[in-house]
Amino acid sequence: MALEDLKPGATASRSVTAAPEHFASKIVAGTPDVFSTPALGALVEKTAAEWVGAHLNADQMTVGAQIVINHTAATPEGLTVTATVTLAGVEGRKLDFTWTATDGIDEVGNGTHQRFVVDRPRFEQRLATKRQG
């Protein structure tokens, strides 16, 4: 399958079990041991990136450009958080997604995510130049 085969409305999902490495308390002392907003964002980004990545040439990849996270409910340890991304639009190299996440009890989040298809060698060369100062 190629990138051209991805059409608006197509979806992909990925799940993770809420565990201590995902906790808000690992980021901010004194906050609860619940699935954190950054962990939710990472799940959404991983879901979209790996799904689209399977449709790219070996010399291409996607990079995240924007993510809007509405974290609407807390998820305790042991529940499974599932993010579902829906391709909302394709405009050249830009891919726009909407997403929702659930923990089997509640919808725990929703929002949007934007990625761009980039040329991997060119991207890596820019990074190397930046590292050199």
N, C-alpha and C positions, 0 to 999 in steps of 0.2 A: 504494500500500500504506500502511496505517496502523499505528501502534504496536500496536494490538490484533491485528494479523496476525502479530506475532512470537510464536512459541511456544517453550517450553523444548525444547532439543535442536537448534534452528536454529543454524547456524554461519556465520562469515565469516572470510576470511583476507586477509592483506596481507603483501607481501614488500618487503625492502629489501636492497641489496647492502652488505655491511660495507665502510665507507670511513673514512678518517682522522677525519672529523667525528663518528664513532660510537665512537672508541677510548677505552678506559679511561685511557690515557695523557694524554688531553686534560683529564681530570678530576683525576687524581692523578699528579703527577710520579713517574717511576720505575716505573710500572706498565706492563704489556705493551700493545702495539698490537693489541688485540683488541676485539671488540664489547662495549661496556660494559653493565653492569646498568641504568643509567639509560636507555640507548638501547633496551634490551629493553623496559623499562617503557613508554617513549614509543611504541614500535611497538604494544604491546598496547592502550594507551589510544587511540591513533589508529584502530586497527582497529575497536574497539568503538564509539567515538564516531561515526565516519563512517558505519558500517553502520547504527546505530540512527538517526542523524540523517536518513538518507534516508527514515525512516518517521515523522517528526515533522511537525507543523504548522510554518509559518514562524515563529510566535511562541514556539516551544519549542526547547529544546536540552538536552543532557545535560551533567552535570558529574561528574567523577570524585570518588569519596569514599574509596575504598580500593583498594590494589593489593598483593597478596602475590606476591613474585617469588622463585622458587627458580631461581637461575641455575646450571645443572648442567654446562655444558661451554663451553669457550672457542671463539670463532669468529674466525679470522684474516681479514684484508682479502681482499676478492674473493668470498667465499662469500655466498650469498643466505640471509638469515634470513627465515623465514616464520612469522608468528604466526597461530594459528587460535583464535578465541574462540568459545565455545559458550554460548548463553544457558541458564543453569541454572535461573533462576526469575525471576518477575515478581511483585512484591508492591506494588500501588499504583504509586507513582512510582519505586520501587526496582527496579533491574535487577541481578541477580547473574550473573556469568560465571565459567566455568572457562576456562583457556587452556593451550595448549602452543605451543612454538616449536622449530623445527628449522633446521639449516643445510645440509641435504642429506646430511650424514654422521651427525650425532648429534642427539638431542633436546637442545636447549641450555637449555630452561627450561620451567617450568610454574607454575601458581598460580591465583589467583582475582583477580577485579576486580569492583568495585561502582560503579555509576553511578546518578544520580538524574535524572529528567526534571524540568526547571524551566521556569518561564515566563520567557522571555528579557527582556521589558521590565521585569518586576519585579526580576530579578537585576541588570540594568544600573542600575536606580534605586538599589538597595541599594549598589552599588559607588560610584555618584556621591555618595551621602550619606556613605559611609565616607571618600572622598577629601576631602570638605569638612571632615571632623573633627567 
